Amino acid sequence: MTEIDMERIPKHIAIICDGNGRWAKKRLMPRSLGHRKGGFNIKDVSKAAERLGVKCITFFCFSTENWNRPKAEVDYLMSAPIKFLKRFHKDILNGTTQIRLIGRKDRFTKEFLDTFRDIEEITKDKTGIRMNLCVDYGSYEEITTAIKKIASEYKDGNITLDDITPELVTKNLYTYDCPPLDLLIRTSGEERISNFLLWQLAYSELYFTDTLWPDFDEKELKKAIIDYQSRDRRFGTIKDENK
């Protein structure tokens, strides 16, 4: 495998963590066990990314549309993060990762919100990798919420029409304090965006792999980064052909 150029590590990587159910089905296991393995993998991949020098990693864990899945599966997906965070509370407290919950906050239980608020509070000053967990997240909802905030500011006379710029929209997104998104990875062989970080993806590189999320490890992450480093990122410009 080609060596990674440590001088060109993407600062912000996002991952659509797809394939937990298929991973479990291949092993004749309940879907919940696939989600459990996938949950543990978030911790492992985040640590691998931090070792490589990634500054921010954003995981798509549960979409605004996932509430339509069978109730038993949704109930598990809402309870598993609580158990996971409580189980690793000491490790999180002593670690370097800053953790943020991104998405809607009005459909969770009080226990779910309280657990994440506690984790966000105890990790807010951590100086290691920033980990965003997108739960009940959808990009349409995120952008609509940003538009409403900006419209309210305009209505109150705090901004003018000329103040409404792409930079202002970016500042009103959930990822307002994150580096620009460099690389999107989607596992499991699907090649679509699924209403994820649509605004942030404008100039990002996309990487699709057949590897199911529970099997996506540090080696697979390195392959994605090496592929990213092979891209010609021009951001709408052209290279000087004389050079």
TORKEGU-919370 format. One line per 3 residues: number of its first residue (from 1); their letters; for each residue x, y, z of N, C-alpha, C, O. Coordinates in steps of 0.001 Angstrom, whole numbers. Layout:
N
NUM	a	X/Y/Z/X/Y/Z/X/Y/Z/X/Y/Z  ...
! end
This chain:
243
1	mte	846/-1197/0/0/0/0/884/1251/0/1877/1314/724  521/2237/-809/1242/3494/-860/1287/4140/521/339/4033/1299  2386/4803/811/2517/5463/2104/1691/6749/2149/1542/7439/1141
4	idm	1164/7055/3315/427/8294/3518/1399/9459/3602/2449/9352/4235  1056/10560/2970/1806/11803/3099/1286/12523/4342/196/13094/4318  2057/12500/5422/1601/13071/6686/1475/14590/6647/928/15203/7564
7	eri	1991/15192/5566/1870/16641/5412/543/17030/4751/200/18211/4697  -200/16041/4251/-1456/16353/3544/-2633/15535/4096/-3466/15025/3347  -2671/15431/5406/-3777/14729/6066/-5017/15618/6044/-4920/16793/6399
10	pkh	-6173/15103/5644/-7391/15921/5691/-7698/16364/7120/-7630/15565/8053  -8031/17622/7281/-8320/18143/8617/-9670/17654/9135/-9827/17412/10332  -10643/17508/8237/-12004/17125/8637/-12495/16005/7730/-12572/16166/6512
13	iai	-12825/14881/8331/-13371/13724/7623/-14774/13438/8152/-15007/13485/9360  -15698/13145/7257/-17042/12719/7646/-17264/11298/7126/-16793/10934/6048  -17988/10509/7912/-18228/9115/7524/-19710/8778/7665/-20312/8987/8719
16	icd	-20283/8254/6589/-21624/7680/6646/-21441/6217/7035/-20989/5398/6235  -21800/5909/8274/-21501/4585/8862/-22574/3579/8449/-23507/3307/9204  -22432/3040/7260/-23475/2204/6669/-23055/736/6656/-21887/413/6438
19	gng	-24030/-149/6892/-23788/-1574/6736/-23845/-2393/8000/-23507/-3576/7979  -24269/-1793/9116/-24343/-2551/10369/-25302/-3734/10269/-24986/-4845/10695  -26488/-3475/9693/-27485/-4533/9580/-27022/-5661/8678/-27219/-6833/8998
22	rwa	-26405/-5317/7549/-25903/-6338/6622/-24760/-7136/7241/-24637/-8339/7011  -23928/-6460/8025/-22838/-7147/8719/-23399/-8224/9646/-22887/-9342/9694  -24459/-7873/10383/-25076/-8833/11300/-25772/-9955/10532/-25676/-11124/10907
25	kkr	-26471/-9594/9460/-27200/-10601/8681/-26255/-11643/8099/-26581/-12830/8084  -25091/-11219/7622/-24105/-12156/7070/-23648/-13171/8105/-23215/-14272/7766  -23748/-12786/9373/-23302/-13659/10465/-24467/-14294/11213/-24292/-14866/12289
28	lmp	-25672/-14187/10623/-26894/-14741/11209/-27127/-14200/12623/-27555/-14929/13518  -26842/-12938/12800/-27019/-12265/14090/-28164/-11260/14013/-28536/-10839/12918  -28727/-10871/15146/-29728/-9796/15162/-29095/-8485/14701/-27898/-8272/14893
31	rsl	-29887/-7617/14099/-29383/-6332/13622/-28773/-5518/14763/-27825/-4759/14561  -29331/-5688/15964/-28837/-4920/17108/-27357/-5194/17370/-26628/-4297/17794  -26909/-6422/17121/-25501/-6741/17341/-24610/-6060/16299/-23463/-5712/16577
34	ghr	-25154/-5879/15108/-24418/-5118/14100/-24269/-3663/14519/-23204/-3067/14360  -25342/-3099/15054/-25286/-1713/15526/-24335/-1586/16721/-23637/-583/16867  -24318/-2608/17565/-23411/-2585/18716/-21953/-2573/18250/-21139/-1786/18732
37	kgg	-21642/-3465/17299/-20279/-3505/16766/-19934/-2185/16074/-18815/-1684/16188  -20903/-1641/15366/-20680/-364/14694/-20437/763/15675/-19635/1657/15408  -21127/732/16816/-20930/1751/17843/-19523/1725/18412/-18897/2772/18577
40	fni	-19026/535/18712/-17655/409/19209/-16652/872/18147/-15594/1409/18474  -16998/658/16872/-16093/1028/15799/-15915/2540/15687/-14864/3010/15252  -16931/3296/16074/-16807/4754/16068/-15639/5183/16947/-14846/6041/16561
43	kdv	-15537/4588/18120/-14438/4908/19035/-13094/4523/18408/-12140/5300/18458  -13020/3342/17827/-11758/2860/17270/-11296/3700/16087/-10119/4051/15995  -12219/4026/15178/-11856/4793/13993/-11499/6230/14376/-10602/6829/13782
46	ska	-12191/6773/15354/-11860/8118/15818/-10434/8170/16360/-9689/9107/16071  -10060/7172/17141/-8701/7112/17683/-7674/6961/16564/-6613/7585/16598  -7995/6129/15573/-7092/5952/14434/-6915/7269/13686/-5803/7617/13292
49	aer	-8007/7997/13491/-7942/9287/12796/-7090/10281/13582/-6311/11038/13003  -7245/10272/14901/-6458/11185/15730/-4963/10873/15623/-4134/11781/15566  -4630/9589/15596/-3218/9206/15468/-2628/9698/14150/-1439/10005/14075
52	lgv	-3454/9772/13119/-2986/10209/11810/-2921/11730/11690/-2350/12255/10734  -3506/12437/12660/-3448/13889/12633/-4713/14576/12160/-4711/15788/11947  -5795/13825/11991/-7087/14416/11632/-7570/15268/12815/-7494/14840/13967
55	kci	-8066/16472/12521/-8503/17381/13580/-9964/17210/13965/-10339/17444/15113  -10792/16800/13002/-12237/16689/13249/-12781/15509/12461/-12431/15318/11296  -13648/14707/13106/-14281/13578/12419/-15767/13583/12758/-16149/13677/13924
58	tff	-16592/13481/11731/-18039/13571/11882/-18686/12268/11423/-18518/11853/10276  -19422/11632/12321/-20053/10348/12029/-21562/10527/11838/-22227/11151/12664  -22098/9974/10743/-23547/9974/10514/-24094/8698/11137/-23944/7610/10580
61	cfs	-24725/8838/12291/-25157/7683/13079/-26637/7368/12935/-27027/6202/12883  -27473/8425/12871/-28925/8211/12867/-29554/9416/12191/-29384/10545/12651  -30280/9187/11099/-30839/10293/10326/-32244/10658/10792/-32867/9927/11562
64	ten	-32728/11790/10317/-34093/12211/10636/-35107/11226/10078/-36234/11146/10568  -34711/10468/9045/-35613/9476/8449/-35558/8124/9160/-36452/7297/8981  -34532/7895/9952/-34375/6584/10595/-35426/6303/11661/-35554/5164/12110
67	wnr	-36178/7317/12072/-37267/7082/13023/-38324/6153/12418/-39128/5572/13147  -38327/6012/11090/-39317/5163/10415/-38939/3685/10437/-39695/2849/9941  -37793/3355/10998/-37406/1948/11110/-38250/1252/12176/-38942/1926/12939
70	pka	-38209/-93/12248/-38998/-809/13265/-38714/-275/14670/-37578/61/15004  -39765/-206/15480/-39651/397/16814/-38556/-252/17657/-37820/444/18356  -38444/-1574/17595/-37432/-2262/18410/-36029/-1802/18030/-35169/-1631/18895
73	evd	-35802/-1603/16730/-34480/-1163/16284/-34216/278/16712/-33118/607/17161  -35225/1132/16571/-35074/2533/16993/-34819/2612/18495/-33956/3366/18944  -35565/1839/19260/-35385/1840/20718/-33958/1437/21082/-33351/2015/21984
76	ylm	-33434/448/20378/-32054/24/20651/-31080/1143/20291/-30162/1439/21056  -31276/1759/19137/-30371/2808/18681/-30403/4035/19596/-29426/4781/19668  -31504/4241/20282/-31604/5366/21214/-31046/5021/22594/-30628/5914/23331
79	sap	-31036/3747/22946/-30543/3348/24271/-29059/2983/24257/-28366/3179/25255  -28573/2458/23146/-27185/1999/23073/-26162/3105/23330/-25197/2869/24057  -26338/4326/22751/-25346/5374/23028/-25260/5748/24502/-24182/6074/24997
82	ikf	-26379/5704/25199/-26387/6024/26637/-25531/5011/27390/-24690/5374/28213  -25761/3738/27093/-24989/2681/27761/-23510/2786/27415/-22649/2613/28278  -23223/3068/26162/-21838/3170/25710/-21116/4316/26417/-20006/4141/26919
85	lkr	-21747/5482/26455/-21106/6650/27063/-20921/6477/28564/-19926/6926/29133  -21893/5820/29201/-21757/5570/30631/-20655/4548/30904/-19898/4674/31867  -20578/3541/30048/-19563/2496/30221/-18151/3067/30089/-17245/2677/30825
88	fhk	-17974/3989/29150/-16648/4543/28892/-16481/5956/29462/-15625/6720/29017  -17302/6281/30440/-17280/7641/31002/-15889/7999/31511/-15401/9099/31250  -15249/7091/32229/-13926/7364/32790/-12896/7552/31685/-12057/8450/31760
91	dil	-12958/6699/30652/-12021/6829/29532/-12217/8160/28816/-11249/8814/28427  -13472/8554/28647/-13771/9830/27991/-13246/10991/28829/-12669/11940/28298  -13452/10908/30140/-13001/11953/31057/-11481/12118/30998/-10967/13236/31030
94	ngt	-10771/10992/30912/-9307/11033/30918/-8699/11146/29529/-7481/11264/29388  -9542/11110/28504/-9034/11150/27135/-8863/12557/26606/-8954/13535/27348  -8610/12645/25294/-8342/13937/24656/-9442/14368/23684/-9388/15465/23126
97	tqi	-10440/13501/23483/-11455/13757/22462/-12538/14712/22941/-13071/14566/24041  -12852/15686/22106/-13986/16583/22352/-15189/16017/21601/-15118/15807/20390  -16290/15770/22304/-17454/15114/21713/-18629/16084/21627/-18943/16790/22585
100	rli	-19272/16103/20458/-20443/16950/20261/-21572/16143/19614/-21339/15340/18710  -22790/16371/20090/-23989/15791/19484/-24540/16795/18491/-24770/17953/18838  -24754/16359/17255/-25227/17247/16192/-26544/16728/15632/-26670/15548/15307
103	grk	-27529/17629/15521/-28824/17253/14980/-29955/17874/15780/-29723/18744/16620  -31163/17436/15524/-32318/17909/16290/-32214/17443/17736/-31611/16412/18033  -32807/18218/18618/-32723/17861/20040/-34111/17681/20676/-34217/17469/21884
106	drf	-35159/17766/19872/-36517/17809/20435/-37240/16463/20420/-38404/16386/20812  -36558/15393/19969/-37245/14092/19904/-36553/13028/20755/-36904/11850/20689  -35569/13446/21555/-34864/12504/22411/-35476/12475/23806/-36183/13399/24209
109	tke	-35194/11402/24535/-35612/11326/25927/-34725/12248/26768/-33638/12642/26344  -35200/12577/27945/-34416/13418/28852/-33102/12735/29218/-32063/13389/29307  -33147/11416/29431/-31925/10692/29781/-30898/10785/28658/-29708/10966/28914
112	fld	-31355/10660/27419/-30460/10739/26267/-29799/12116/26222/-28578/12217/26095  -30599/13169/26324/-30061/14524/26253/-29142/14834/27429/-28080/15432/27255  -29553/14429/28620/-28730/14691/29811/-27374/13990/29707/-26344/14547/30085
115	tfr	-27393/12758/29186/-26140/12010/29038/-25188/12721/28090/-24001/12862/28382  -25709/13168/26955/-24848/13846/25988/-24417/15226/26472/-23287/15645/26221  -25304/15931/27160/-24913/17246/27682/-23781/17114/28693/-22888/17959/28751
118	die	-23824/16053/29484/-22753/15795/30449/-21437/15522/29712/-20389/16049/30085  -21502/14696/28663/-20305/14358/27901/-19750/15594/27189/-18539/15810/27160  -20640/16396/26619/-20187/17611/25945/-19510/18566/26928/-18509/19203/26599
121	eit	-20061/18657/28124/-19509/19566/29131/-18122/19119/29584/-17211/19939/29696  -17957/17829/29844/-16670/17371/30382/-15589/17280/29301/-14406/17152/29617  -15995/17346/28018/-14993/17256/26943/-14808/18572/26192/-14016/18625/25251
124	kdk	-15505/19623/26574/-15508/20855/25780/-14138/21506/25662/-13870/22208/24686  -13265/21282/26646/-11943/21903/26606/-10841/20930/26189/-9657/21254/26277  -11234/19733/25733/-10251/18758/25276/-9558/19286/24012/-10181/19958/23189
127	tgi	-8298/18983/23871/-7518/19537/22765/-7174/18509/21686/-6433/18812/20751  -7714/17291/21815/-7485/16278/20797/-8478/16401/19658/-8971/17493/19376  -8773/15295/19005/-9689/15310/17873/-11087/15715/18307/-11524/15383/19409
130	rmn	-11782/16428/17447/-13189/16780/17667/-14038/15694/17008/-13898/15438/15812  -14915/15056/17782/-15796/14016/17257/-17240/14518/17266/-17802/14803/18323  -17827/14622/16085/-19232/14986/15956/-20060/13731/15726/-19783/12961/14807
133	lcv	-21070/13524/16553/-21980/12402/16385/-23311/12941/15873/-24037/13608/16610  -23629/12658/14625/-24859/13162/14010/-25990/12181/14292/-26040/11091/13723  -26885/12580/15169/-28011/11736/15579/-29294/12547/15416/-29365/13690/15868
136	dyg	-30300/11969/14779/-31492/12693/14340/-31055/13894/13511/-31490/15026/13724  -30182/13601/12562/-29617/14644/11707/-30112/14477/10277/-30225/13360/9772  -30402/15593/9639/-30698/15648/8220/-30259/17003/7703/-30498/18018/8356
139	sye	-29624/17039/6546/-29081/18297/6044/-30184/19287/5669/-30022/20492/5859  -31302/18791/5140/-32414/19703/4844/-32831/20439/6113/-33030/21654/6110  -32958/19678/7194/-33373/20280/8473/-32319/21260/8962/-32656/22342/9443
142	eit	-31054/20899/8845/-29973/21780/9302/-29981/23110/8550/-29896/24174/9164  -30084/23047/7214/-30063/24266/6404/-31321/25091/6649/-31254/26318/6724  -32465/24426/6775/-33715/25142/7073/-33620/25871/8405/-34059/27016/8520
145	tai	-33052/25217/9412/-32872/25845/10718/-31963/27062/10606/-32229/28091/11228  -30893/26956/9820/-29981/28083/9619/-30706/29247/8946/-30524/30402/9330  -31524/28942/7947/-32280/29989/7251/-33238/30695/8215/-33381/31916/8172
148	kki	-33879/29932/9067/-34804/30537/10042/-34065/31475/11003/-34565/32548/11338  -32878/31063/11440/-32088/31918/12340/-31715/33227/11648/-31828/34306/12229  -31273/33112/10405/-30878/34299/9646/-32084/35195/9370/-31991/36417/9481
151	ase	-33219/34582/9010/-34443/35356/8759/-34883/36108/10013/-35342/37248/9935  -34740/35462/11165/-35099/36102/12427/-34192/37302/12713/-34651/38347/13174  -32900/37131/12430/-31956/38240/12617/-32297/39408/11683/-32204/40572/12072
154	ykd	-32689/39082/10459/-33066/40122/9501/-34347/40827/9941/-34447/42053/9884  -35322/40036/10380/-36592/40598/10836/-36395/41546/12007/-37070/42571/12108  -35459/41196/12901/-35201/42027/14081/-34306/43220/13776/-34018/44026/14660
157	gni	-33869/43331/12535/-33049/44469/12141/-31586/44357/12516/-30852/45345/12485  -31162/43154/12872/-29765/42969/13282/-28812/42792/12105/-27607/43005/12237  -29357/42402/10952/-28546/42260/9743/-29321/42817/8559/-30542/42963/8618
160	tld	-28600/43129/7478/-29217/43577/6236/-29150/42449/5215/-28518/41419/5450  -29809/42656/4081/-29748/41643/3028/-28312/41413/2562/-27925/40286/2250  -27532/42479/2518/-26145/42352/2071/-25288/41565/3056/-24215/41079/2699
163	dit	-25757/41441/4289/-25020/40654/5281/-25196/39151/5080/-24429/38350/5614  -26205/38781/4312/-26495/37355/4117/-25589/36812/3029/-25822/37031/1840  -24563/36108/3445/-23530/35580/2560/-23355/34087/2828/-23873/33582/3825
166	pel	-22641/33376/1967/-22336/31974/2269/-21632/31814/3614/-21859/30834/4323  -20783/32771/3964/-20077/32707/5244/-21051/32791/6408/-20866/32120/7423  -22095/33616/6268/-23088/33736/7339/-23900/32446/7462/-24198/32003/8571
169	vtk	-24253/31851/6338/-24971/30571/6383/-24113/29528/7094/-24598/28802/7961  -22842/29458/6723/-21926/28492/7345/-21865/28681/8853/-21826/27701/9598  -21857/29925/9310/-21774/30214/10739/-23035/29792/11497/-23018/29693/12724
172	nly	-24122/29544/10772/-25370/29149/11412/-25672/27656/11271/-26753/27204/11646  -24724/26897/10735/-24889/25453/10637/-24409/24786/11919/-23728/25411/12732  -24762/23523/12097/-24341/22784/13296/-22819/22664/13378/-22255/22545/14466
175	tyd	-22164/22698/12223/-20705/22516/12170/-19975/23855/12102/-18862/23930/11584  -20594/24901/12621/-20070/26264/12481/-18629/26420/12982/-17886/27259/12473  -18235/25621/13970/-16902/25782/14551/-15953/24650/14154/-14960/24397/14836
178	cpp	-16264/23976/13050/-15422/22881/12558/-14627/23332/11333/-15040/24262/10640  -13492/22685/11057/-12769/22989/9815/-13623/22619/8606/-14520/21785/8723  -13361/23225/7449/-14077/22820/6232/-13931/21317/6004/-12895/20726/6307
181	ldl	-14982/20717/5467/-14985/19266/5248/-14133/18904/4039/-14394/19365/2928  -13112/18077/4258/-12207/17682/3185/-12628/16389/2495/-12544/16274/1273  -13079/15424/3280/-13293/14070/2750/-14544/13444/3346/-14723/13433/4564
184	lir	-15403/12926/2485/-16562/12139/2908/-16325/10683/2535/-15983/10367/1395  -16511/9807/3507/-16397/8357/3282/-17762/7726/3503/-18426/8025/4496  -18186/6865/2602/-19383/6066/2838/-19029/4597/2708/-18434/4177/1715
187	tsg	-19393/3827/3704/-19114/2393/3701/-20285/1608/3120/-21363/2159/2895  -20066/337/2883/-21074/-672/2511/-21414/-715/1032/-22295/-1480/641  -20755/73/194/-20988/-25/-1241/-22037/911/-1801/-22162/1033/-3019
190	eer	-22793/1574/-945/-23778/2544/-1436/-23048/3803/-1898/-22059/4211/-1290  -23543/4418/-2982/-22883/5601/-3533/-23877/6752/-3639/-24226/7196/-4733  -24322/7220/-2485/-25203/8381/-2422/-24928/9137/-1129/-24281/8618/-220
193	isn	-25423/10360/-1058/-25117/11255/61/-26131/11142/1189/-25793/11374/2350  -27370/10787/862/-28416/10540/1866/-28651/11720/2809/-28734/11548/4025  -28759/12928/2228/-29153/14108/3012/-28163/14391/4141/-28561/14736/5253
196	fll	-26878/14244/3847/-25842/14409/4858/-24877/15525/4472/-24217/15439/3436  -24788/16553/5280/-23805/17631/5135/-23785/18216/3720/-22716/18430/3147  -24964/18471/3163/-25040/18912/1767/-24307/20227/1531/-23624/20373/518
199	wql	-24432/21177/2433/-23753/22454/2285/-22234/22271/2436/-21448/22800/1651  -21852/21518/3452/-20439/21338/3772/-19688/20558/2684/-18469/20676/2565  -20415/19763/1896/-19792/18889/904/-19434/19586/-411/-18941/18938/-1334
202	ays	-19672/20883/-508/-19533/21584/-1794/-18216/21290/-2506/-18207/21073/-3717  -17113/21282/-1776/-15802/21049/-2389/-15070/19869/-1753/-13844/19784/-1827  -15808/18974/-1138/-15199/17812/-501/-14928/16710/-1520/-15569/16639/-2569
205	ely	-13977/15865/-1192/-13732/14660/-1986/-14616/13540/-1436/-14831/13445/-227  -15124/12693/-2335/-16016/11598/-1951/-15296/10265/-2144/-14618/10046/-3148  -15460/9378/-1158/-14816/8061/-1229/-15833/7008/-810/-16382/7058/291
208	ftd	-16078/6045/-1716/-17028/4974/-1444/-16290/3642/-1374/-15437/3348/-2211  -16627/2846/-375/-15989/1539/-216/-17037/465/34/-18064/731/659  -16784/-741/-449/-17696/-1856/-221/-17609/-2387/1209/-18480/-3147/1633
211	tlw	-16601/-2011/1941/-16417/-2499/3307/-17588/-2078/4186/-17959/-904/4201  -18164/-3010/4908/-19255/-2695/5833/-18687/-1953/7035/-17544/-2182/7433  -19493/-1059/7612/-18974/-194/8665/-18307/-950/9820/-17228/-531/10240
214	pdf	-18864/-2020/10352/-18191/-2694/11468/-16808/-3243/11107/-15989/-3481/11994  -16540/-3447/9799/-15243/-3956/9356/-14293/-2842/8919/-13149/-3109/8552  -14758/-1609/8957/-13933/-477/8521/-12960/-133/9652/-13378/328/10715
217	dek	-11671/-356/9421/-10679/-188/10471/-9614/833/10063/-9780/1558/9082  -8532/879/10820/-7469/1851/10540/-6867/1641/9154/-6541/2608/8465  -6720/389/8745/-6180/109/7416/-7079/679/6331/-6597/1263/5361
220	elk	-8406/507/6496/-9362/1039/5520/-9352/2566/5533/-9468/3197/4482  -9215/3157/6711/-9141/4620/6814/-7915/5142/6064/-7995/6137/5343  -6795/4471/6240/-5572/4881/5535/-5751/4777/4023/-5276/5640/3285
223	kai	-6433/3728/3554/-6694/3581/2116/-7513/4767/1603/-7253/5288/519  -8506/5187/2394/-9342/6315/1991/-8522/7602/1922/-8698/8409/1010  -7634/7785/2882/-6814/9000/2915/-5799/9004/1778/-5542/10048/1180
226	idy	-5226/7854/1479/-4295/7763/351/-5016/8087/-951/-4470/8781/-1809  -6238/7588/-1102/-7030/7914/-2290/-7309/9409/-2342/-7208/10024/-3404  -7655/9992/-1214/-7892/11439/-1116/-6652/12218/-1556/-6759/13216/-2268
229	qsr	-5483/11760/-1129/-4247/12465/-1452/-3868/12345/-2923/-3024/13095/-3413  -4489/11407/-3624/-4220/11257/-5055/-5083/12195/-5902/-4873/12319/-7109  -6048/12849/-5267/-6969/13722/-5999/-6310/15074/-6318/-5402/15525/-5619
232	drr	-6789/15692/-7376/-6347/17025/-7771/-7405/18016/-7306/-8375/18274/-8019  -7221/18571/-6116/-8213/19482/-5528/-7969/20904/-6032/-7002/21555/-5636  -8854/21373/-6906/-8649/22682/-7536/-9654/23735/-7086/-9462/24921/-7354
235	fgt	-10724/23322/-6407/-11716/24251/-5871/-12238/25225/-6943/-12405/26418/-6688  -12487/24694/-8129/-13068/25496/-9197/-12056/26222/-10065/-12441/26835/-11060  -10761/26174/-9719/-9740/26840/-10513/-9082/25831/-11444/-9460/24660/-11469
238	ikd	-8100/26287/-12205/-7314/25382/-13040/-5843/25545/-12686/-5419/26593/-12198  -5076/24498/-12937/-3646/24568/-12671/-2958/25383/-13774/-3402/25443/-14921  -1870/25993/-13366/-1037/26675/-14348/-297/25620/-15157/626/24974/-14659
241	enk	-711/25451/-16411/-148/24394/-17240/1315/24628/-17598/1981/23730/-18112  1813/25827/-17331/3220/26121/-17619/4141/25667/-16513/5364/25678/-16660  3527/25256/-15370/4356/24835/-14233/4545/23335/-14253/5214/22785/-13377
! end
